Amino acid sequence: MCRAFVAVIILLLGLSPTEAAHADDVVVFAAASLKNALDDASHTFEQQSGARVKISYAASSQLAKQIESGAPADVFISADLDWMNYLQQRNLIQPATRQNLLGNKLVLVAPADSGVKVDIKPGFDLVGLLKGGRLAMADPDSVPAGKYGKAALEKLGIWQTVAPHIAGAENVRAALLYVDRKETPLGIVYATDAASDPNVVIAGAFPEDTHPPIIYPVALTATSKNPAAEKFLAFIKSPIANPAFEKQGFTVLGAAK
């Protein structure tokens, strides 16, 4: 791998050259919505194992493309099955290590002092609720949270009317921030994102039958030879890690089907 490309990856990971030099560090690429829970779980793992975990949070689509381009990740955790499938089809993960790790829910959020409550049902007037503002959501063409949101709005029969009013974000945490800062009156995020931010409230929950199940799969990358990464993967799959995820509102799933 050329030095210039390695330097770019270091910047993407947010690591200094000194930090990046540790070959035994576990490098994890994880969906942005996992930040609070995975930070907690990783801290526990570091205390128990003595290993160091370096996590890059971004949209699953962005992370998968980085792995495809040769980014030195050990573990990938996607917010949907599609991007894990994308890497598996290209032989970029170790299929035997793949497992459906977590589940989540999709919600509509508003600023905490807005007092907005929404009955989410077919044909509801989402554009009217925006009152001339925009709806924050992750990119509906590639980012899992945006794809789930678009699917829900299509199922509810309002996508075509809402689409011109969307404020697109690079990932779900960026969409959450739009609402947190009152730059948009409403946003579509995961329930766990809403729980992480005291400046927003859940205005309504999308019925689970309006979108595909929200599933977070995890796997080792094909290039990882790091024994500490195997231990980390076993840890986050274990009951010991469950409280960190459940505290943030994730549903811990069983083995992959």
Beta strands, then each sheet from edge to edge (+ up, - down):
strand 1: 26-31
strand 2: 53-58
strand 3: 75-77
strand 4: 99-103
strand 5: 106-111
strand 6: 135-138
strand 7: 166-169
strand 8: 186-190
strand 9: 200-205
strand 10: 215-220
strand 11: 251-252
sheet 1: 2+ 1+ 3+ 10- 4+ 11-
sheet 2: 7+ 6+ 8+ 5- 9+
end
